Amino acid sequence: MKILGIGNAIVDVICKVDDSFIKKNKLTKSTMKLFFDHEEFEKLFSNLTIEKTVSGGSVANSIVGISQLGDKAGFIGKISDDEFGSNYEEGLKKENVEYFYLKKKEKLPTGTCLILVTPDSERTMCTFLGTAGKINANDVDIEAVKKSEIIFLEGYLWDEGEPKKAFEKAINNANKVAMSLSDQFCVDRHKPHFLELVKNKIDITFANEQEITSLIEAKNFKEVINFSKQLNKLIVITRGEKGAIVVKGEEISECGVEPNLNIIDLTGAGDLFAAGFLNGYINNLSTQESLEKGTEMSSKVIQQIGARL
């Protein structure tokens, strides 16, 4: 298998809202908020009209993109044996993604993420992890990890305790490791751990400018570049309207964004960027070509609703 993703198995529920909804519910636009109280989450959910539901989760979105590009891809993520769980599994199988997890009835329901899209196309996420956040080392199929050329992890999944053990088991048995820092919320919450992973455990790090700047507490982007050069690994940074950049030792590759895009929804922009880049990387394209492939995939997905092409 080319790439195995390990991440939060989350059903994405996409809803259109206006800015007043974001303010009224004390949410911070363009970020992700974790809900720990299921009732509180359900109350927020009850006032919304659903546009679309998809078998989501950041790395799962990337893995589907990789599969759509023709690479053999698999995914590990924890679900419960409930309606959303069954929908999740079927959704991945329809995309020719091999799913390495046997669902069973869990105490918590399958994870859900409300993706609230405002008129400016920004997305604000409200996530109830459910059983997805309870992944443990026993859920990681060791043979699937060993048989994959690269495993792709997400920062959203990392947490102290059982998820950390699952991470470590996967990393210690992998041929190569890629990881997305996922969100500034995750970076700020786990900064020392993420810094250790980026420096010593990960071969390819995906981050946006905000996340990597926060991770190393940089004063400017030049400090980010200098930090990345010293690592001598692949550091892939998306910069919004400024495009994207890859630092590999002293080698720097850059790619701008396509002009005049009809941006409808930024959901999945980073996920599909990672899919395109990894597709290029795993098929021995140059760093520059991989960067362009990531930009192309990202450009396509933001011109539609949802994180799937």
N, C-alpha and C positions, 0 to 999 in steps of 0.2 A: 504494500500500500504506500502511496506517495505521502499523504499527510493525514494524521490523526488529530482531531481537535478534542480537547477536554475542557468542558466549560459548564456554565449554568444552563440547564435545560429549562428555558422560560418560554411560555406562550406569550407572544407579543399581541397586545390588544391596542389597536391604533384608533385614536379619537381626535377629532378636530375641536379645538376650544379657542376662546378669545383670551386676551391678556387679563381681563378681569377675573377669569376663573383661576388663573395662576396666582394672582394677588390675593384673591379671596381665600384660597386654600394655603396661603403662606408658603408657596413653592418658589424656588429660585430657578428662573428661566435658564434653559440649556444645560441643566445639571441633572443628576440622578439622585433621588431620595429613596432610601431604604425604609420600608415599613415593617415593623416587628409585630404590630397588632393587626391580626387578620380582620377584626371587626372594623377598625378604623379604615383599613384599606378597602373593604367592601362598601363602606359608606361613601367614600370618594367615588368608587366605581359606579355606584347606583345612579348617580346623577348624569351619566354620560351616554352618548349615542355611539355605538361601535361602528367604525368604518370597515375594519378588516381584522381578522385574527390570523396569526402566522406562527409556525414552530420556530421560535426565535432564540435569543441569547446571542451575545456578541460573536463568540467563536463559531457557534452553529451557523450564523449568517455567513461567516467567512467560508466555512466548510462547504456549504451549499454552493456558494459562488465558485469555489475551486472545482467542485463536481460538475457544475454547468460548463466550465472551461475544458472539461474532458479528462481531468485527473481522477484517479481512484482515491476516494477520501472516506474517512470514517469519523465517528463521533462517540464520545462517552459523556453522558450527563444523566443525572438522577431525576427520575420522575416517579409519580405514584400511579397505581392502577386505578385511575379515575377517568372521567370523560376527557379532560384536558390532556392527561397523560397519553391516552390512546390516540387522540388527535395529533399530539406531538410526534409520536413514533411514526404514525402513518405519513405525516408531512415530510419527515426526513427520507423515508423509504421511497416516496414518490420522486424525490430529487436524486435517487441513486446513491444515497449516502448510507454506508453500512453502519448500523447502530449497535454498539457493543454494550448493551445494558438490558437486563431482564427486569421489567417492572414488576412490582408487587405492592400490595396495599400498605401505605405508609401512614404514620400518625398525622403528617402534614400533607396538604394537597400539592399538586404540581404547581411549580412557580409561575407567577404571572407578572408581566410588566406592562403598565399602562403607558403608552407613548402619546403624549399630549402635543399635538401639532398646532402651533399658533399661526396667525395669518402671515407672519414674516418667514415661515418655513422652519423656524427653530423648533427643536423638540425637547420637551421636558419629560423626564422619565420617573415614574413612581413604581417601585418594585417590591413585591412581596415574594421573597425567595422560596417560601414553602420548603418542600423536601429537597429542592435543588441545592440549597446551601448546606445540606447535611451530608454531602458526598464524603466518603471515607476511602481509605486505602483498598478495602475489599472491593470497591466499585470499579477500580482501575484494572482493566484486562491487560496483564503483563505481556502476554504474547502479542496482542495488538500493538502495544507500545514498541516492542522490540522489532516487529516486522515493518514498522513505519519509518520512512526516511527522515521525516520531521514530525515532532509533536508540536501542537500550537495551543498554548494556554492563555487564559485571560485573567487579568488582575481582579476582575469582579469575583472570581471564584476563591481567591486566596483569603484565608482567615485562619486564626489560631485554632489549634486543636485538630479535629479530624480532616478538614479540608487541606491544612498544611501537610499532613501526613500523605494525603492523596497526591498532592503536588510533588512532594519529595520522592515518592515511589515512582511516579512517572518520569521525573527528571533523571533520577539515578539509573533508569533502564533505557533511556532514549538515546538514539543515534545523534540527533540534533534537536535543539529546543528553540522555539520561537515563542514570544509572549507579547501580548498587548497590555499596556499599563491601564487601559480601559477608561479611566475617568479621574479627574483631579481629586474627587471625593475618596477614591481608593488610594491614590498616591499619598494624600495627606494622612489618611488613617493608618497606613502601613509603611511609612517612608523608610525607616531603617531596613526593613525586610526586603522591600522592593529594590533598594539601592544595592543590597547584598546580592540579590538575584541578577540584576543587570550587570554588575561588575564581575561576578564569578560563575554564574550558572547558565545564563542565556546566550545563545549564539546570535539571535536576531531579536531586537527589541523594537516594537511599534509604539509610538507615542505621538500625541499632538504637542504643539509648542508649549502650551500651558502646562501639560502634565510633566514633561521633561524639565522645564524650567523650575517647577515646584519641587520635583524630586531632588535636584541638586542645589536648590535654593540659589539659582543663578540670578545675577543682576541684569544680564542682557543675553542676547542670543549668541554672541561671540563666546561667552563662557560655556554655553551648551556645546558649541562646536569643539572647543578645546577639550572639554571633558570627554566627548565622544571619540575624538582622535586618539586619546590616550588609551582607551579600552581596546582598540584594534579589533572590534567586532562590528557587526552590521547594526547601526542605529538608524532607524527609519522614522523620520519626523514629518508629520503633515502640518501645514501652516495656513490652512484656510485659503483665503484669496491669494496668498503669496505662493501657493503651490506646495511642493514637497521636496524634501532633501534627504539624501542618504549619506552617512559618514561611515567609511570603512578604512580605519587608519588615517593615512594622509589623503586618501582618495575621497573626493566629494562630488556627488552627482546631484543635479537639480532638475526639476520639471515644473513648469508653470501650469496654471489651470486653463482649461479651454474657455475661450471668450464667449459671451452671449448665451450662456446656458439658461434654460428655462427652469429655474430651481423651484421645486414644489415642496420637497420634504427632505431634510438633511439626515433622516434616520438611515443608519446603515452605511453612511459615507465612509467612515473609517473601516468598517468591517469588510466592505467590498474592495476598498483600497488594498487592504491586507491580502484579500483573496487574489487580486490581480498580481500583486508583487510576488507572493509565494508561488503562484503558478509560473511566473517567469523564472524565479530562482530555481525551482525544482526541475525545470526543463532546460536549465543551463543557459538561459539568456543572460546578457550582461546586466550589471547593476542598473545602468541607465535604461535599458529596455524593460527591465522588471518594474522600474519606477514609472515608466510611461504606461505600462500595462495596468498598474494600480490606479493611476490617474484616470485612465480610460474607464475602468470599471466604476470608480467613484463618481465620475461625471454622469454615467448612465443612470445610476441608482437615485441620484438626487433630483432627477427630472420626472420622478414618479412617486406614488405613495407607497411607503413600506421599504423594508430592507432586502427585498428579493427581486431579482431580475426575471 
